[in-house]
Amino acid sequence: MFFLNKIKIFKTNRASIWSLKWNTLGTFLISCGADGCVFIWGLTSSEISFDSKIRSLIEKKIYSNWNCITFQMKGPNKTTHRTLSISKNVYQIGISTFTGDTKICKIFFPKNIRKIFLTKLEVLNGPTSEIKNCSFSPDGSNLIACSRNKMVWNWEKDSKNFFNSFFVLENHESDIKQSIWHPQFGIILTSTYEGNVRLFQKNLEEIWIISSLRFSFFSIFTITTDESGEKIIFSSTKGELFIFPFWKNFFNKSFYFSKKNSAFFFF
């Protein structure tokens, strides 16, 4: 049996927190929300070394010493930060807003200073309404963002490492609640207000829909996968939790959700 023990509470945010993300190693945490600010939480002292191999033994000591190490003020126009995503490979983060823009920022680690800095590289425009979710592809070369206007925007890096609009998915009939990348294949998964889950395949030139399934008559707010991508998990506003196997058929290059051997939970 698992237990949750409170280690520390951070109270720096002055309004609702809309998004929280860990970096890959769990050495810092980024938050953003309605106050238009971005916070990075971590160790403010180098006295405690971090070793991921023994984290389970010393994590309470580590996290109890965490504090805010970066605080980025909002700009002149106060905008709620709705969601954020961290690129695993290039130390970039995407921060999306209620007004439809996404800021791409670079994370810097200055030498001999226990501090992390954010520098804005560019702003991605296109969506004209609230962005519900943004997500980097596993290799950091693409970014997707889904919005209230029933669209998914895909930006791709060019040779100068700037993002350009690659494709806009309009195959949705209602608000898109979440869009994510499959961790192994170039597949985009989306979930909608009407309870639909869709899969889109991306190659170097185009994106096309490969599956559209309806599992619930209630909105699917959250969709995710396990680390290997062999299972897809999503939940509805009714309290339903679905877990489905997922695999690729290498003979005809198609992808499948399987209702056989699937799991269903109701809370």
C-alpha positions in Angstrom: 0.0 0.0 0.0 1.2 3.5 -0.8 1.0 6.5 1.5 1.3 10.2 0.9 3.2 12.3 3.4 3.3 16.1 3.3 6.9 17.3 3.0 6.5 21.0 2.3 4.0 23.6 1.1 4.9 26.5 -1.2 2.7 29.6 -0.8 4.3 32.1 -3.1 1.7 32.0 -5.9 -0.9 34.8 -5.4 -3.6 33.2 -7.5 -4.8 29.8 -8.9 -2.1 27.5 -10.1 -3.0 26.1 -13.5 -0.1 23.9 -14.4 2.8 22.1 -12.7 5.6 20.2 -14.4 8.7 18.3 -13.2 11.9 18.2 -15.2 13.1 14.8 -16.2 15.3 14.1 -13.2 13.0 15.6 -10.7 15.5 18.2 -9.6 13.2 21.2 -10.1 9.5 22.0 -10.5 7.9 24.7 -12.6 4.5 26.3 -11.9 2.4 28.9 -13.6 -1.1 30.2 -13.2 -3.6 33.1 -13.0 -1.1 35.6 -11.6 0.8 35.6 -14.9 4.0 34.6 -13.1 6.3 31.6 -13.6 8.0 30.0 -10.6 10.8 27.4 -10.5 11.2 25.5 -7.3 14.3 23.6 -6.2 17.3 23.6 -3.9 18.6 27.0 -3.0 21.8 25.6 -1.5 24.4 23.2 -2.9 25.0 21.7 0.5 22.7 18.8 -0.3 23.9 16.8 -3.3 21.2 15.2 -5.5 21.8 11.7 -6.7 18.9 10.2 -8.6 20.1 6.6 -7.8 19.4 7.1 -4.1 16.6 9.6 -4.3 14.1 7.3 -2.5 16.4 7.3 0.5 17.1 11.0 0.8 14.1 12.7 -1.0 12.5 13.9 2.2 15.7 15.7 3.2 16.0 17.1 -0.3 12.5 18.4 -0.8 12.1 19.8 2.7 15.0 22.2 1.7 13.3 23.3 -1.5 12.4 27.0 -2.0 11.7 29.3 -4.9 14.9 29.7 -7.0 13.4 31.6 -9.9 10.5 34.1 -10.1 9.6 35.6 -13.4 7.2 38.6 -13.2 4.3 39.0 -15.6 4.6 41.4 -18.4 2.9 44.8 -18.8 -0.3 43.0 -19.9 -1.5 40.6 -17.3 -2.2 37.3 -18.9 -3.1 34.0 -17.2 -0.7 31.2 -18.0 -3.0 28.2 -18.7 -0.5 25.4 -19.3 3.2 24.6 -19.7 5.4 21.8 -21.2 9.0 21.0 -20.7 11.2 19.7 -23.5 13.3 16.8 -22.3 16.3 17.3 -24.5 16.9 21.0 -25.1 16.0 22.6 -21.8 13.1 24.6 -23.3 9.7 25.2 -21.9 6.5 26.3 -23.7 4.0 28.4 -21.7 0.5 28.9 -23.2 -2.1 31.5 -22.2 -5.8 32.1 -22.1 -5.4 34.6 -25.0 -3.9 31.9 -27.4 -0.2 32.6 -27.6 2.6 30.3 -26.5 6.0 31.6 -25.2 9.0 29.5 -25.9 11.7 30.0 -23.1 15.2 28.7 -22.6 16.3 27.4 -19.2 19.8 28.5 -18.2 22.0 27.2 -15.4 24.7 29.8 -14.7 28.1 28.5 -13.4 28.7 28.6 -9.7 25.3 30.0 -9.0 22.4 28.0 -7.5 19.9 29.6 -9.8 17.9 28.9 -12.9 17.0 31.6 -15.4 14.4 31.8 -18.1 14.9 33.7 -21.3 12.1 34.2 -23.8 13.1 33.1 -27.3 10.0 33.5 -29.3 6.2 33.7 -29.2 4.0 31.4 -31.2 0.7 32.8 -32.5 -2.2 31.2 -34.3 -4.9 30.1 -31.8 -7.5 32.8 -31.1 -8.9 31.4 -27.9 -7.8 29.7 -24.6 -5.1 27.0 -25.0 -6.1 24.0 -23.0 -2.8 22.1 -23.3 0.6 22.3 -25.0 3.1 19.5 -25.4 6.6 19.0 -26.8 7.3 15.9 -28.9 9.7 13.4 -27.3 12.6 14.8 -29.3 11.7 18.5 -28.7 11.4 19.2 -32.5 7.7 19.8 -32.5 5.1 21.5 -30.2 1.4 21.0 -30.3 -1.3 23.1 -28.6 -5.0 22.5 -28.4 -7.6 25.2 -27.9 -11.2 26.0 -27.2 -11.8 26.8 -30.9 -11.7 23.1 -31.8 -8.2 23.1 -33.3 -4.8 21.6 -32.7 -1.8 23.6 -33.8 1.5 22.0 -34.6 4.7 24.0 -34.8 8.0 22.4 -36.1 11.6 23.6 -35.6 13.4 24.9 -38.7 17.2 24.7 -39.3 17.7 27.8 -37.1 15.8 26.2 -34.2 12.9 28.5 -34.5 9.3 27.1 -34.5 7.2 27.5 -37.6 3.5 26.5 -38.1 3.5 23.1 -39.7 -0.2 22.0 -39.6 -3.6 22.8 -38.1 -5.9 19.9 -37.2 -9.5 20.8 -37.6 -11.1 17.3 -37.3 -12.9 18.1 -34.0 -16.5 19.0 -33.4 -16.1 20.4 -29.8 -13.6 21.8 -27.4 -10.3 19.9 -27.2 -9.4 19.2 -23.6 -6.0 17.7 -24.1 -3.5 16.8 -26.8 -0.3 14.8 -26.2 2.4 13.0 -28.1 2.9 9.2 -27.9 6.3 8.6 -26.3 7.5 6.2 -29.0 5.8 7.0 -32.3 5.0 10.2 -34.1 1.4 10.1 -33.0 -0.8 12.8 -31.5 -3.6 11.9 -29.2 -6.5 14.2 -28.4 -9.5 14.1 -26.1 -12.7 16.2 -26.5 -15.6 17.7 -24.6 -17.9 15.2 -26.3 -16.0 12.2 -25.1 -14.0 11.3 -28.2 -10.4 10.2 -28.4 -8.6 10.6 -31.7 -5.1 9.5 -33.0 -3.2 11.4 -35.7 -0.1 10.2 -37.5 2.6 12.7 -38.4 5.4 12.3 -40.9 7.8 14.8 -42.6 5.1 16.3 -44.8 1.7 15.9 -43.3 -0.6 14.8 -40.5 -3.6 12.5 -41.0 -6.2 10.9 -38.7 -5.8 7.2 -38.1 -8.5 6.5 -35.5 -11.5 8.1 -33.9 -13.2 6.4 -31.0 -15.9 7.3 -28.5 -15.5 5.7 -25.1 -17.7 7.9 -23.0 -20.8 10.2 -23.2 -19.0 12.6 -20.8 -16.1 14.9 -21.4 -12.6 13.4 -21.4 -10.5 16.0 -19.6 -7.2 14.0 -19.2 -5.3 11.6 -21.4 -1.8 10.2 -20.9 0.3 7.1 -21.5 2.7 5.0 -19.5 6.4 5.6 -20.1 6.7 2.9 -22.8 3.5 4.0 -24.6 2.0 0.5 -24.4 -1.0 1.7 -22.3 -3.2 4.7 -22.8 -5.1 6.1 -19.9 -7.9 8.7 -19.9 -10.6 9.8 -17.6 -14.1 11.4 -17.9 -16.1 13.9 -15.9 -18.3 11.1 -14.7 -15.4 9.6 -12.8 -14.6 6.9 -15.4 -11.0 5.8 -15.8 -10.1 3.9 -18.9 -6.8 1.9 -19.4 -6.3 0.5 -22.9 -3.4 -1.5 -24.5 -1.9 0.1 -27.5 0.5 -1.3 -30.0 1.7 -1.0 -33.6 1.1 -3.5 -36.3 4.4 -3.5 -38.2 3.0 -5.5 -41.1 0.4 -2.9 -42.3 1.8 0.1 -40.3 -1.5 0.7 -38.4 -2.1 1.5 -34.8 -4.7 0.1 -32.5 -6.6 0.7 -29.4 -7.7 -2.7 -28.0 -11.0 -3.1 -26.0 -9.8 -6.7 -25.3 -8.0 -7.0 -22.0 -8.8 -3.4 -21.3 -9.5 -2.1 -17.8 -12.3 0.2 -16.6 -12.6 1.9 -13.2 -15.4 4.0 -11.8 -14.8 6.4 -8.8 
